Amino acid sequence: MTGEQRQPRTRGLSLWTTRRWLRTGVAVSLAVLAVLGLTGAWVLARTGTLSKDLVDVRSPALSTAIRLESAILNQETGIRGYGLTGTPGFIAPYERGLTEQRTSSARLAELLDDDRDALDDLKAVQESTARWQRRIARPVAAAKPGAPSPLAAERAAEGKAAFDRVRANLSRQQERLRADRLRARDDLMSTMTLRNWVFGAIGLVILFLTAVVFEGLRRGINRPLERLGADARTIAGGDFDHPISPTGPADLRRLSGEIDSMRRRLVRELAFTEEARVRLDAQAADLQRSNAELEQFAYVASHDLQEPLRKVSSFTQLLQRRYGGQLDERADQYIDFAVDGANRMQTLINDLLDFSRVGRLHNAHQSVDLDKVLEQTLSALSVGIEESGATITHDPLPSLVADPTQMGMLWQNLIGNAVKFRRPGEPPKIHVTAGREGDLWRFTVTDNGIGIEPEYADKVFVIFQRLHTKDAYSGSGIGLAMCKKIVEFHGGTIAVDQTHRGGARIVFTLTPEPPENSGSFTVPEAALPGTEQAR
């Protein structure tokens, strides 16, 4: 029976899952916030409308009405001065007043387009002003300059009465506009007060919903999860018999039951795992002992073969010197075969000894200048380099903490291979590069030789693998395998650059300092000496 099946079945809200609680809470919150949001949006829109009416219509209309009054007063002042003195300078204020009157009247008509009463006031001002201009202003302005206008004195009383009507209409217009602006301002202030109350209510509702959500999450999710975590930590501490108590919504109770079921299964499997671990420890110890025996066997076998092989080689060479030419041609051929086989076996055993010593005898790490090591290697290979006419160049090489003997063996095998596997009739050109790549140094050895086909890119690093027969190129097939072992012993990797054309390019990396496990010995996978598949 699982943890879910063992939970007591209850009714009502206790069967609700966390998802259902969240969906219900989110739906209710969104509904409340939607109502408040719509109310707030309406209040904001209303506030914007009233503010726009006050700022863009009422206040500019009153200011324009005041400018209209000023323009008409300027006209009256100019006409009165011109009529009394005949001075032409009084005509200029009158003409500017006419221009400003037309501009202000047009602007007022535009602003008050939707206000019929205000338009009627504007019309009354325009009509009374037109009558004054027709009866007084224009006739006086048409009189000749230089002397007082008789018409001004004659119509002085009529002009005063006409302009008083203009003043009365202007005052009535401005009073209405002031009243409209004051009313718009009061509406805006009351709406802003309502807006503040609405958004205050929205803030309170949001705080209330936040508190409700927080408390619901604490009780429905956080507290059950904390209890589940406490039970899990108790179990992780080693008390695997501690039961997990299901609490919270239905899905969390179901999760608790499933975890408790998993706990019981882990308890059952723990005993089996412990037994398997004991067996693995024993096998690991056997494997470590076997590796040590294999290492010792490889060294002892190759070392102990030296003496009988030297005897075979010495006697076959003695037989060749003493009886060469005295037997028939086939006997001489057999003797040559024996001598050649003994010599190749001697070379193979020496190479195998060198291979077994990597990481075992040569393990003296110190600061090594790779430039000097490369120069020493080139000096050791000088005969082969001069015979082949090889040109060897290199970038500045760094100093690393490494085994100097192994570094010399590495360069000797890589440079020696590049010189050996050259194209017929073409002198070798070899270039060595070095560059920092993250925490490693990246090196390349590039030549213009016969190259390595992509299908053999991995096989050339396996011991005793050769790409060519011994008649074409000498060697035991250990060189690149030894390079791989040296590079990996120093925490790097080595590979053939399969994208390079026109020769071979070997790429390898080295760490500035040896890794901590560089003293360990790893027995490489070896193929049989008779294989003729890789370099």
Kinemage of the C-alpha trace (Angstrom):
@kinemage 1
@onewidth
@group {chain A} dominant
@subgroup {mainchain}
@vectorlist {calphas} color= white
{ca met a 1} P 0.000 0.000 0.000
{ca thr a 2} L 1.529 3.397 -1.057
{ca gly a 3} L 1.721 6.566 1.011
{ca glu a 4} L -1.172 8.066 -0.951
{ca gln a 5} L -3.395 5.074 -0.269
{ca arg a 6} L -2.594 5.198 3.452
{ca gln a 7} L -3.725 8.833 3.810
{ca pro a 8} L -7.094 9.276 5.577
{ca arg a 9} L -9.811 10.365 3.187
{ca thr a 10} L -11.416 13.654 4.196
{ca arg a 11} L -14.079 15.804 2.624
{ca gly a 12} L -14.513 19.393 1.602
{ca leu a 13} L -11.619 21.803 1.169
{ca ser a 14} L -9.080 19.258 2.449
{ca leu a 15} L -9.347 17.514 -0.940
{ca trp a 16} L -8.310 20.691 -2.761
{ca thr a 17} L -4.883 20.618 -4.377
{ca thr a 18} L -2.380 23.459 -4.350
{ca arg a 19} L -3.248 24.255 -7.957
{ca arg a 20} L -6.940 24.507 -7.123
{ca trp a 21} L -6.263 26.774 -4.142
{ca leu a 22} L -4.038 28.987 -6.278
{ca arg a 23} L -6.534 29.161 -9.150
{ca thr a 24} L -9.386 30.064 -6.820
{ca gly a 25} L -7.344 32.686 -4.988
{ca val a 26} L -6.045 34.196 -8.201
{ca ala a 27} L -9.561 34.280 -9.724
{ca val a 28} L -11.057 36.058 -6.680
{ca ser a 29} L -8.143 38.492 -6.483
{ca leu a 30} L -8.354 39.275 -10.175
{ca ala a 31} L -12.110 39.862 -9.945
{ca val a 32} L -11.730 42.296 -7.032
{ca leu a 33} L -8.803 44.035 -8.670
{ca ala a 34} L -10.694 44.244 -11.963
{ca val a 35} L -13.641 46.040 -10.304
{ca leu a 36} L -11.317 48.407 -8.486
{ca gly a 37} L -9.260 48.865 -11.617
{ca leu a 38} L -12.283 49.796 -13.705
{ca thr a 39} L -13.358 52.269 -11.022
{ca gly a 40} L -9.885 53.712 -10.873
{ca ala a 41} L -9.724 53.925 -14.661
{ca trp a 42} L -13.044 55.802 -14.765
{ca val a 43} L -11.888 58.209 -12.061
{ca leu a 44} L -8.604 58.774 -13.879
{ca ala a 45} L -10.405 59.368 -17.153
{ca arg a 46} L -12.804 61.781 -15.464
{ca thr a 47} L -9.901 63.603 -13.799
{ca gly a 48} L -8.085 63.828 -17.114
{ca thr a 49} L -11.163 65.196 -18.882
{ca leu a 50} L -11.807 67.865 -16.244
{ca ser a 51} L -8.137 68.783 -16.066
{ca lys a 52} L -7.942 69.079 -19.837
{ca asp a 53} L -11.113 71.228 -19.922
{ca leu a 54} L -9.721 73.485 -17.202
{ca val a 55} L -6.240 73.789 -18.655
{ca asp a 56} L -7.015 73.726 -22.359
{ca val a 57} L -10.401 75.503 -22.466
{ca arg a 58} L -11.529 77.447 -19.387
{ca ser a 59} L -8.287 79.136 -18.395
{ca pro a 60} L -7.219 79.968 -21.988
{ca ala a 61} L -10.743 81.281 -22.715
{ca leu a 62} L -10.629 83.668 -19.776
{ca ser a 63} L -7.132 84.837 -20.708
{ca thr a 64} L -8.228 85.370 -24.314
{ca ala a 65} L -11.315 87.316 -23.162
{ca ile a 66} L -9.042 89.581 -21.133
{ca arg a 67} L -6.803 90.117 -24.169
{ca leu a 68} L -9.931 90.864 -26.235
{ca glu a 69} L -10.964 93.488 -23.701
{ca ser a 70} L -7.475 94.992 -23.780
{ca ala a 71} L -7.553 95.131 -27.598
{ca ile a 72} L -10.933 96.932 -27.603
{ca leu a 73} L -9.748 99.357 -24.902
{ca asn a 74} L -6.671 100.108 -26.989
{ca gln a 75} L -8.942 100.879 -29.939
{ca glu a 76} L -11.062 103.251 -27.824
{ca thr a 77} L -7.973 105.000 -26.389
{ca gly a 78} L -6.437 105.454 -29.836
{ca ile a 79} L -9.657 106.762 -31.439
{ca arg a 80} L -10.320 109.135 -28.553
{ca gly a 81} L -6.797 110.552 -28.709
{ca tyr a 82} L -6.870 110.901 -32.477
{ca gly a 83} L -10.291 112.587 -32.407
{ca leu a 84} L -9.164 115.136 -29.822
{ca thr a 85} L -5.719 115.947 -31.289
{ca gly a 86} L -5.617 114.706 -34.879
{ca thr a 87} L -2.153 113.232 -34.149
{ca pro a 88} L -1.456 110.263 -36.530
{ca gly a 89} L 0.427 108.392 -33.768
{ca phe a 90} L -2.905 107.531 -32.108
{ca ile a 91} L -3.991 105.482 -35.123
{ca ala a 92} L -1.367 102.777 -34.534
{ca pro a 93} L -2.885 101.506 -31.225
{ca tyr a 94} L -6.269 101.469 -32.887
{ca glu a 95} L -5.037 99.337 -35.801
{ca arg a 96} L -3.134 96.936 -33.497
{ca gly a 97} L -6.270 96.644 -31.409
{ca leu a 98} L -8.254 95.662 -34.502
{ca thr a 99} L -5.760 92.920 -35.321
{ca glu a 100} L -5.711 91.603 -31.762
{ca gln a 101} L -9.510 91.758 -31.643
{ca arg a 102} L -9.851 89.560 -34.690
{ca thr a 103} L -7.252 87.088 -33.358
{ca ser a 104} L -8.789 86.937 -29.880
{ca ser a 105} L -12.335 86.623 -31.240
{ca ala a 106} L -11.332 83.705 -33.501
{ca arg a 107} L -9.490 81.996 -30.626
{ca leu a 108} L -12.492 82.423 -28.300
{ca ala a 109} L -14.844 81.040 -30.934
{ca glu a 110} L -12.570 77.997 -31.270
{ca leu a 111} L -12.273 77.412 -27.520
{ca leu a 112} L -16.009 77.923 -26.801
{ca asp a 113} L -17.255 75.874 -29.712
{ca asp a 114} L -19.321 73.564 -27.449
{ca asp a 115} L -20.526 76.275 -24.997
{ca arg a 116} L -23.663 77.969 -26.410
{ca asp a 117} L -24.018 80.570 -23.609
{ca ala a 118} L -20.398 81.624 -23.884
{ca leu a 119} L -20.739 81.915 -27.664
{ca asp a 120} L -23.802 84.140 -27.154
{ca asp a 121} L -21.758 86.389 -24.866
{ca leu a 122} L -19.010 86.559 -27.494
{ca lys a 123} L -21.575 87.405 -30.139
{ca ala a 124} L -22.974 90.239 -27.965
{ca val a 125} L -19.463 91.633 -27.481
{ca gln a 126} L -18.766 91.447 -31.198
{ca glu a 127} L -22.061 93.102 -32.132
{ca ser a 128} L -21.747 95.962 -29.608
{ca thr a 129} L -18.129 96.500 -30.655
{ca ala a 130} L -19.139 96.523 -34.315
{ca arg a 131} L -21.790 99.180 -33.650
{ca trp a 132} L -19.282 101.376 -31.801
{ca gln a 133} L -16.754 100.948 -34.575
{ca arg a 134} L -19.321 101.731 -37.272
{ca arg a 135} L -20.702 104.841 -35.571
{ca ile a 136} L -17.588 106.231 -33.871
{ca ala a 137} L -14.230 104.527 -34.534
{ca arg a 138} L -14.134 104.215 -38.290
{ca pro a 139} L -15.577 107.699 -39.047
{ca val a 140} L -13.117 109.365 -36.631
{ca ala a 141} L -10.205 107.312 -37.993
{ca ala a 142} L -11.151 108.411 -41.534
{ca ala a 143} L -10.795 112.154 -40.637
{ca lys a 144} L -7.759 114.042 -41.901
{ca pro a 145} L -4.815 114.205 -39.487
{ca gly a 146} L -3.405 117.422 -38.126
{ca ala a 147} L -6.550 118.865 -36.488
{ca pro a 148} L -9.169 117.614 -33.996
{ca ser a 149} L -12.050 115.728 -35.582
{ca pro a 150} L -15.351 117.617 -35.361
{ca leu a 151} L -17.170 114.261 -35.476
{ca ala a 152} L -15.492 113.187 -32.247
{ca ala a 153} L -16.931 116.143 -30.347
{ca glu a 154} L -20.260 115.844 -32.070
{ca arg a 155} L -20.727 112.154 -31.204
{ca ala a 156} L -19.001 112.146 -27.869
{ca ala a 157} L -22.121 111.300 -25.880
{ca glu a 158} L -23.217 108.626 -28.363
{ca gly a 159} L -19.725 107.130 -28.363
{ca lys a 160} L -19.617 107.008 -24.589
{ca ala a 161} L -22.966 105.190 -24.446
{ca ala a 162} L -21.965 102.729 -27.189
{ca phe a 163} L -18.645 101.904 -25.545
{ca asp a 164} L -20.340 101.493 -22.156
{ca arg a 165} L -22.473 98.761 -23.735
{ca val a 166} L -19.253 97.169 -25.024
{ca arg a 167} L -17.769 97.320 -21.515
{ca ala a 168} L -20.923 95.786 -20.043
{ca asn a 169} L -20.846 92.908 -22.552
{ca leu a 170} L -17.145 92.326 -21.885
{ca ser a 171} L -17.737 92.261 -18.130
{ca arg a 172} L -20.649 89.836 -18.516
{ca gln a 173} L -18.531 87.588 -20.740
{ca gln a 174} L -15.611 87.524 -18.295
{ca glu a 175} L -17.888 86.885 -15.306
{ca arg a 176} L -19.392 83.877 -17.050
{ca leu a 177} L -15.942 82.563 -18.009
{ca arg a 178} L -14.657 83.050 -14.452
{ca ala a 179} L -17.690 81.235 -13.095
{ca asp a 180} L -17.185 78.392 -15.587
{ca arg a 181} L -13.513 78.090 -14.679
{ca leu a 182} L -14.301 78.098 -10.974
{ca arg a 183} L -16.943 75.422 -11.463
{ca ala a 184} L -14.523 73.307 -13.534
{ca arg a 185} L -11.879 73.698 -10.849
{ca asp a 186} L -14.320 72.615 -8.130
{ca asp a 187} L -15.354 69.587 -10.211
{ca leu a 188} L -11.694 68.693 -10.735
{ca met a 189} L -10.897 68.957 -7.026
{ca ser a 190} L -13.873 66.817 -6.035
{ca thr a 191} L -12.958 64.241 -8.673
{ca met a 192} L -9.338 64.215 -7.484
{ca thr a 193} L -10.560 63.656 -3.941
{ca leu a 194} L -12.652 60.732 -5.192
{ca arg a 195} L -9.629 59.453 -7.104
{ca asn a 196} L -7.485 59.537 -3.997
{ca trp a 197} L -10.116 57.622 -2.032
{ca val a 198} L -10.469 55.043 -4.804
{ca phe a 199} L -6.731 54.462 -5.116
{ca gly a 200} L -6.380 54.410 -1.356
{ca ala a 201} L -9.025 51.692 -1.305
{ca ile a 202} L -7.176 49.841 -4.086
{ca gly a 203} L -3.971 50.025 -2.059
{ca leu a 204} L -5.703 48.720 1.051
{ca val a 205} L -7.321 45.894 -0.917
{ca ile a 206} L -3.945 44.997 -2.451
{ca leu a 207} L -2.347 44.966 0.997
{ca phe a 208} L -5.195 42.821 2.293
{ca leu a 209} L -4.900 40.399 -0.632
{ca thr a 210} L -1.125 40.298 -0.168
{ca ala a 211} L -1.549 39.439 3.496
{ca val a 212} L -4.142 36.779 2.652
{ca val a 213} L -1.922 35.272 -0.078
{ca phe a 214} L 1.124 35.338 2.193
{ca glu a 215} L -0.707 33.692 5.052
{ca gly a 216} L -2.299 31.154 2.694
{ca leu a 217} L 1.069 30.267 1.180
{ca arg a 218} L 2.623 30.042 4.637
{ca arg a 219} L -0.024 27.745 5.977
{ca gly a 220} L -0.810 25.784 2.819
{ca ile a 221} L 2.639 25.455 1.237
{ca asn a 222} L 5.540 26.810 3.301
{ca arg a 223} L 4.651 25.117 6.575
{ca pro a 224} L 3.982 21.684 4.974
{ca leu a 225} L 7.172 22.017 2.901
{ca glu a 226} L 9.173 22.998 5.975
{ca arg a 227} L 7.844 19.975 7.819
{ca leu a 228} L 8.583 17.778 4.808
{ca gly a 229} L 12.097 19.278 4.607
{ca ala a 230} L 12.665 18.672 8.312
{ca asp a 231} L 11.626 15.030 7.902
{ca ala a 232} L 13.873 14.715 4.839
{ca arg a 233} L 16.848 16.212 6.709
{ca thr a 234} L 16.261 13.813 9.580
{ca ile a 235} L 16.302 10.934 7.124
{ca ala a 236} L 19.375 12.361 5.328
{ca gly a 237} L 21.094 12.524 8.716
{ca gly a 238} L 20.913 8.735 8.917
{ca asp a 239} L 17.576 8.070 10.630
{ca phe a 240} L 16.073 6.108 7.751
{ca asp a 241} L 13.317 4.727 9.969
{ca his a 242} L 11.881 8.207 10.615
{ca pro a 243} L 8.397 8.415 8.997
{ca ile a 244} L 7.252 11.400 6.889
{ca ser a 245} L 4.024 13.007 8.149
{ca pro a 246} L 1.659 14.161 5.361
{ca thr a 247} L 0.269 17.711 5.795
{ca gly a 248} L -1.077 20.534 3.644
{ca pro a 249} L -3.155 20.360 0.439
{ca ala a 250} L -4.001 17.055 -1.188
{ca asp a 251} L -1.126 17.105 -3.680
{ca leu a 252} L 1.464 17.864 -0.967
{ca arg a 253} L 0.049 15.059 1.175
{ca arg a 254} L 0.294 12.803 -1.843
{ca leu a 255} L 3.893 13.928 -2.396
{ca ser a 256} L 4.719 13.199 1.235
{ca gly a 257} L 3.274 9.723 0.883
{ca glu a 258} L 5.297 9.071 -2.272
{ca ile a 259} L 8.503 10.288 -0.617
{ca asp a 260} L 7.805 8.076 2.393
{ca ser a 261} L 7.267 5.157 0.027
{ca met a 262} L 10.602 5.965 -1.608
{ca arg a 263} L 12.211 6.100 1.851
{ca arg a 264} L 11.014 2.620 2.654
{ca arg a 265} L 12.303 1.386 -0.690
{ca leu a 266} L 15.692 2.996 -0.042
{ca val a 267} L 15.837 1.310 3.348
{ca arg a 268} L 15.278 -2.030 1.638
{ca glu a 269} L 17.929 -1.339 -0.976
{ca leu a 270} L 20.459 0.083 1.467
{ca ala a 271} L 21.410 -3.319 2.788
{ca phe a 272} L 21.911 -4.621 -0.757
{ca thr a 273} L 23.964 -1.508 -1.661
{ca glu a 274} L 26.202 -1.935 1.353
{ca glu a 275} L 26.857 -5.527 0.434
{ca ala a 276} L 27.624 -4.515 -3.156
{ca arg a 277} L 30.013 -1.811 -1.908
{ca val a 278} L 31.930 -4.341 0.134
{ca arg a 279} L 32.262 -6.554 -2.936
{ca leu a 280} L 33.385 -3.576 -5.066
{ca asp a 281} L 36.022 -2.592 -2.515
{ca ala a 282} L 37.391 -6.090 -2.627
{ca gln a 283} L 37.405 -6.058 -6.437
{ca ala a 284} L 39.094 -2.634 -6.478
{ca ala a 285} L 41.824 -3.938 -4.192
{ca asp a 286} L 42.289 -6.973 -6.454
{ca leu a 287} L 42.428 -4.719 -9.529
{ca gln a 288} L 45.006 -2.416 -7.939
{ca arg a 289} L 47.142 -5.406 -6.988
{ca ser a 290} L 46.750 -6.813 -10.504
{ca asn a 291} L 47.821 -3.503 -12.068
{ca ala a 292} L 50.893 -3.378 -9.876
{ca glu a 293} L 51.750 -6.959 -10.853
{ca leu a 294} L 51.258 -6.110 -14.553
{ca glu a 295} L 53.572 -3.126 -14.224
{ca gln a 296} L 56.206 -5.232 -12.531
{ca phe a 297} L 55.748 -7.998 -15.076
{ca ala a 298} L 56.200 -5.603 -18.028
{ca tyr a 299} L 59.395 -4.240 -16.527
{ca val a 300} L 60.857 -7.564 -15.401
{ca ala a 301} L 59.937 -9.338 -18.627
{ca ser a 302} L 61.536 -6.718 -20.849
{ca his a 303} L 64.534 -6.356 -18.510
{ca asp a 304} L 65.155 -10.105 -18.108
{ca leu a 305} L 64.904 -10.650 -21.867
{ca gln a 306} L 67.959 -8.470 -22.360
{ca glu a 307} L 70.536 -11.098 -21.363
{ca pro a 308} L 69.344 -14.057 -23.516
{ca leu a 309} L 68.656 -11.670 -26.393
{ca arg a 310} L 72.157 -10.211 -26.192
{ca lys a 311} L 73.525 -13.774 -26.306
{ca val a 312} L 71.396 -14.631 -29.358
{ca ser a 313} L 72.369 -11.379 -31.060
{ca ser a 314} L 76.081 -11.840 -30.289
{ca phe a 315} L 76.241 -15.410 -31.540
{ca thr a 316} L 74.236 -14.689 -34.691
{ca gln a 317} L 76.547 -11.778 -35.495
{ca leu a 318} L 79.586 -14.008 -34.760
{ca leu a 319} L 78.109 -16.680 -37.009
{ca gln a 320} L 77.626 -14.080 -39.738
{ca arg a 321} L 81.239 -12.827 -39.495
{ca arg a 322} L 82.841 -16.279 -39.300
{ca tyr a 323} L 80.788 -18.253 -41.805
{ca gly a 324} L 79.489 -15.504 -44.069
{ca gly a 325} L 80.248 -16.473 -47.665
{ca gln a 326} L 81.352 -20.019 -46.741
{ca leu a 327} L 77.859 -21.518 -46.939
{ca asp a 328} L 75.397 -21.360 -49.756
{ca glu a 329} L 73.357 -18.233 -50.599
{ca arg a 330} L 70.244 -19.412 -48.729
{ca ala a 331} L 72.265 -20.028 -45.535
{ca asp a 332} L 73.646 -16.482 -45.738
{ca gln a 333} L 70.087 -15.229 -46.157
{ca tyr a 334} L 68.928 -17.161 -43.087
{ca ile a 335} L 71.811 -15.743 -41.067
{ca asp a 336} L 70.899 -12.206 -42.175
{ca phe a 337} L 67.294 -12.839 -41.111
{ca ala a 338} L 68.426 -14.037 -37.685
{ca val a 339} L 70.740 -11.036 -37.159
{ca asp a 340} L 68.070 -8.564 -38.288
{ca gly a 341} L 65.418 -10.173 -36.085
{ca ala a 342} L 67.711 -10.143 -33.043
{ca asn a 343} L 68.560 -6.461 -33.611
{ca arg a 344} L 64.923 -5.494 -34.022
{ca met a 345} L 64.007 -7.481 -30.914
{ca gln a 346} L 66.774 -5.636 -29.015
{ca thr a 347} L 65.374 -2.263 -30.174
{ca leu a 348} L 61.819 -3.314 -29.332
{ca ile a 349} L 62.756 -4.380 -25.797
{ca asn a 350} L 64.684 -1.154 -25.193
{ca asp a 351} L 61.704 0.883 -26.343
{ca leu a 352} L 59.415 -1.192 -24.155
{ca leu a 353} L 61.697 -0.542 -21.180
{ca asp a 354} L 61.608 3.198 -21.859
{ca phe a 355} L 57.831 3.035 -22.133
{ca ser a 356} L 57.519 1.210 -18.783
{ca arg a 357} L 59.794 3.743 -17.053
{ca val a 358} L 57.523 6.712 -17.875
{ca gly a 359} L 55.913 7.806 -14.598
{ca arg a 360} L 57.811 5.214 -12.597
{ca leu a 361} L 61.507 6.016 -12.813
{ca his a 362} L 61.248 9.387 -14.565
{ca asn a 363} L 59.164 11.351 -12.053
{ca ala a 364} L 61.378 14.229 -10.901
{ca his a 365} L 59.266 17.326 -11.425
{ca gln a 366} L 61.105 20.631 -11.602
{ca ser a 367} L 61.032 23.861 -13.588
{ca val a 368} L 61.897 22.943 -17.177
{ca asp a 369} L 62.756 25.429 -19.951
{ca leu a 370} L 61.220 23.777 -23.015
{ca asp a 371} L 63.371 25.954 -25.320
{ca lys a 372} L 66.536 24.400 -23.877
{ca val a 373} L 65.038 20.910 -23.939
{ca leu a 374} L 64.125 21.344 -27.618
{ca glu a 375} L 67.636 22.582 -28.420
{ca gln a 376} L 69.142 19.528 -26.696
{ca thr a 377} L 66.769 17.278 -28.645
{ca leu a 378} L 67.770 18.893 -31.955
{ca ser a 379} L 71.405 18.430 -31.025
{ca ala a 380} L 70.794 14.726 -30.322
{ca leu a 381} L 69.006 14.352 -33.683
{ca ser a 382} L 71.504 16.492 -35.583
{ca val a 383} L 72.808 13.606 -37.743
{ca gly a 384} L 69.366 12.650 -39.035
{ca ile a 385} L 68.426 16.315 -39.449
{ca glu a 386} L 71.555 17.043 -41.524
{ca glu a 387} L 71.118 13.937 -43.671
{ca ser a 388} L 67.514 14.810 -44.505
{ca gly a 389} L 68.153 18.554 -44.923
{ca ala a 390} L 65.374 19.333 -42.482
{ca thr a 391} L 64.482 22.909 -41.505
{ca ile a 392} L 63.126 23.196 -37.946
{ca thr a 393} L 61.677 26.418 -36.547
{ca his a 394} L 59.784 27.121 -33.351
{ca asp a 395} L 57.989 29.824 -31.420
{ca pro a 396} L 59.257 30.883 -27.989
{ca leu a 397} L 58.457 27.992 -25.657
{ca pro a 398} L 57.446 28.400 -21.994
{ca ser a 399} L 58.938 27.014 -18.818
{ca leu a 400} L 56.819 24.387 -17.040
{ca val a 401} L 57.034 22.287 -13.906
{ca ala a 402} L 57.608 18.838 -15.444
{ca asp a 403} L 59.989 15.909 -15.642
{ca pro a 404} L 62.937 17.000 -17.871
{ca thr a 405} L 63.714 13.468 -19.063
{ca gln a 406} L 60.141 12.885 -20.177
{ca met a 407} L 60.038 16.285 -21.925
{ca gly a 408} L 63.188 15.300 -23.833
{ca met a 409} L 61.623 11.964 -24.833
{ca leu a 410} L 58.474 13.818 -25.952
{ca trp a 411} L 60.325 16.235 -28.246
{ca gln a 412} L 62.654 13.488 -29.511
{ca asn a 413} L 59.759 11.271 -30.615
{ca leu a 414} L 57.706 14.090 -32.171
{ca ile a 415} L 60.641 15.725 -34.042
{ca gly a 416} L 62.084 12.319 -34.956
{ca asn a 417} L 58.776 11.183 -36.465
{ca ala a 418} L 58.456 14.451 -38.415
{ca val a 419} L 61.949 13.940 -39.884
{ca lys a 420} L 61.454 10.209 -40.524
{ca phe a 421} L 58.076 10.338 -42.282
{ca arg a 422} L 59.082 12.878 -44.941
{ca arg a 423} L 58.078 13.000 -48.576
{ca pro a 424} L 60.570 11.419 -50.989
{ca gly a 425} L 62.763 14.042 -52.620
{ca glu a 426} L 61.472 16.904 -50.442
{ca pro a 427} L 63.402 18.201 -47.403
{ca pro a 428} L 61.323 18.246 -44.203
{ca lys a 429} L 59.997 21.555 -42.861
{ca ile a 430} L 58.948 21.395 -39.216
{ca his a 431} L 57.465 24.175 -37.115
{ca val a 432} L 56.659 24.087 -33.376
{ca thr a 433} L 54.166 26.543 -31.840
{ca ala a 434} L 53.108 27.247 -28.255
{ca gly a 435} L 50.250 29.346 -26.893
{ca arg a 436} L 48.242 29.737 -23.715
{ca glu a 437} L 44.743 28.242 -23.842
{ca gly a 438} L 42.917 28.851 -20.562
{ca asp a 439} L 44.739 27.009 -17.776
{ca leu a 440} L 46.779 24.913 -20.244
{ca trp a 441} L 49.597 25.424 -22.735
{ca arg a 442} L 48.731 24.287 -26.265
{ca phe a 443} L 51.567 23.043 -28.530
{ca thr a 444} L 51.607 21.988 -32.183
{ca val a 445} L 54.245 20.174 -34.232
{ca thr a 446} L 53.567 20.652 -37.949
{ca asp a 447} L 55.485 19.029 -40.806
{ca asn a 448} L 55.215 18.735 -44.591
{ca gly a 449} L 55.618 14.971 -44.616
{ca ile a 450} L 53.392 12.119 -45.780
{ca gly a 451} L 50.693 12.927 -43.212
{ca ile a 452} L 48.270 10.697 -41.304
{ca glu a 453} L 44.931 9.627 -42.752
{ca pro a 454} L 41.887 10.541 -40.597
{ca glu a 455} L 40.914 6.905 -40.086
{ca tyr a 456} L 44.253 6.287 -38.342
{ca ala a 457} L 44.157 9.433 -36.154
{ca asp a 458} L 43.389 7.449 -32.992
{ca lys a 459} L 45.243 4.234 -33.743
{ca val a 460} L 48.649 5.900 -34.076
{ca phe a 461} L 48.717 6.484 -30.299
{ca val a 462} L 48.240 2.767 -29.489
{ca ile a 463} L 51.423 0.913 -28.595
{ca phe a 464} L 52.970 -1.279 -31.340
{ca gln a 465} L 50.639 0.139 -34.005
{ca arg a 466} L 52.311 1.009 -37.341
{ca leu a 467} L 51.087 2.545 -40.568
{ca his a 468} L 53.938 1.182 -42.663
{ca thr a 469} L 56.054 -1.932 -42.861
{ca lys a 470} L 59.536 -2.049 -41.337
{ca asp a 471} L 61.055 -2.114 -44.826
{ca ala a 472} L 59.544 1.309 -45.649
{ca tyr a 473} L 60.119 3.035 -42.299
{ca ser a 474} L 62.041 1.702 -39.306
{ca gly a 475} L 60.666 1.787 -35.793
{ca ser a 476} L 58.821 -0.238 -33.180
{ca gly a 477} L 55.468 1.611 -33.085
{ca ile a 478} L 56.012 2.832 -29.519
{ca gly a 479} L 56.940 6.487 -30.175
{ca leu a 480} L 53.522 8.165 -30.285
{ca ala a 481} L 52.186 5.817 -27.600
{ca met a 482} L 55.009 7.016 -25.366
{ca cys a 483} L 54.181 10.649 -26.256
{ca lys a 484} L 50.560 10.047 -25.271
{ca lys a 485} L 51.623 8.506 -21.968
{ca ile a 486} L 53.986 11.407 -21.188
{ca val a 487} L 51.397 14.083 -22.054
{ca glu a 488} L 48.646 12.421 -20.019
{ca phe a 489} L 51.090 11.929 -17.135
{ca his a 490} L 51.514 15.739 -17.149
{ca gly a 491} L 47.740 16.388 -17.166
{ca gly a 492} L 47.296 17.077 -20.908
{ca thr a 493} L 45.890 15.501 -24.059
{ca ile a 494} L 47.362 14.748 -27.480
{ca ala a 495} L 45.701 14.229 -30.852
{ca val a 496} L 46.165 14.483 -34.611
{ca asp a 497} L 44.731 17.636 -36.237
{ca gln a 498} L 42.507 15.999 -38.846
{ca thr a 499} L 41.773 19.335 -40.563
{ca his a 500} L 45.418 19.941 -41.489
{ca arg a 501} L 46.481 19.128 -45.049
{ca gly a 502} L 49.912 18.919 -46.673
{ca gly a 503} L 51.549 16.937 -43.902
{ca ala a 504} L 50.869 16.003 -40.298
{ca arg a 505} L 50.112 18.213 -37.303
{ca ile a 506} L 50.273 16.821 -33.769
{ca val a 507} L 48.470 18.953 -31.156
{ca phe a 508} L 49.002 18.439 -27.431
{ca thr a 509} L 48.460 20.327 -24.182
{ca leu a 510} L 50.430 20.499 -20.930
{ca thr a 511} L 49.604 21.952 -17.527
{ca pro a 512} L 51.885 24.622 -16.005
{ca glu a 513} L 52.201 22.366 -12.950
{ca pro a 514} L 51.757 18.581 -12.726
{ca pro a 515} L 48.394 17.260 -11.474
{ca glu a 516} L 48.159 15.786 -7.992
{ca asn a 517} L 47.759 12.188 -9.276
{ca ser a 518} L 50.704 12.407 -11.676
{ca gly a 519} L 52.549 9.787 -9.675
{ca ser a 520} L 50.007 7.063 -10.434
{ca phe a 521} L 50.785 4.463 -13.072
{ca thr a 522} L 48.254 3.418 -15.699
{ca val a 523} L 48.880 0.330 -17.778
{ca pro a 524} L 47.952 1.265 -21.387
{ca glu a 525} L 45.971 -0.950 -23.654
{ca ala a 526} L 48.498 -2.691 -25.863
{ca ala a 527} L 48.044 -4.478 -29.143
{ca leu a 528} L 50.077 -7.443 -30.277
{ca pro a 529} L 53.443 -6.601 -31.867
{ca gly a 530} L 52.499 -8.263 -35.138
{ca thr a 531} L 49.819 -5.688 -36.038
{ca glu a 532} L 50.661 -3.555 -39.100
{ca gln a 533} L 47.669 -1.111 -38.938
{ca ala a 534} L 48.814 2.221 -37.437
{ca arg a 535} L 51.796 4.567 -37.038
